[in-house]
């Protein structure tokens, strides 16, 4: 098998069905031998039944509990381990994506031509067709500052905030990166066997950053392949629980910092975050007094800020 595609879904039935349709069209267009595995994380919107009815060829596992992204992926990787002939590559794909017909071919062709490439990401676009960053530098303290203070909006789209220049994407040639976004991440099976599965301590967010750091430490290279176009509607599962996802994001970031950055970095990051949270709580209370925000929404956000503060 050339390619195993692993999708973890949660209450995104229509998006998942559209994603699967695009995946099978792309597989057919590419001529690759590939199969699709889906973990449904206890969705309440009939996702599992709809997938079974529309795409019976999918290897579906309907979990009775939400395993998180890493847990869901690892459940399918364990299945792949049992195959007599595992796939040459595994693509992790978010359910809120649409795959261009030639995207899978471009990714696999690049990996086959670049033996030391262990991981590759795609060129992402938003639903309206506009540019979306698909690859990033590893987190820095300056990037943590930018989560709360932005001296100028242009800095958000700059290398100072972990972004690669758009001209690199526009050239249409693969370029080395620290890590692609986990929404569309291809890993070579050989690299996967060496690096190991995702760290399930990351319930959501940062698991791909950790994976790529481990891959690079093992000597593998990581790239973005701009020829592979994938539309990413961004955060469709996460936006169902905004406050919970804010807490999950910082819990994962702190875990990442502890694993890879050392005690001093962690301490400095916590100072930055607490200062930023204090500012956000002040702004939130002012908006509440001006009647720009409802009391229930304000309290939910404040509760999330307090949880992150205590981490």
Secondary structure, DSSP 8 states (H G I E B T S, - for coil): --EEEEEEESS-HHHHHHHHHHHHHHHHHHT--EEEEEEEES-SSSHHHHHHHH-TTSEEEEESS--HHHHHHHHHHHHHHTSSS--SEEEEEETTEEE-TTHHHHHHHHHHH-TTEEEEEEEEE-TTS-EE--EE----HHHHHHTT--SSGGGGGSGGGTB--HHHHHTTS-EE-SEE-TTEEEEEHHHHHHH-S--TT-SSSSHHHHHHHHHHHTT-EEEEEEEEEEEE---TTGGGGHHHHHHHHHHHHHHHHHHHT-HHHHHHHHHHHHHHHHHHHHHHHHHHHTTSS-HHHHHHHHHHHHHHHT-
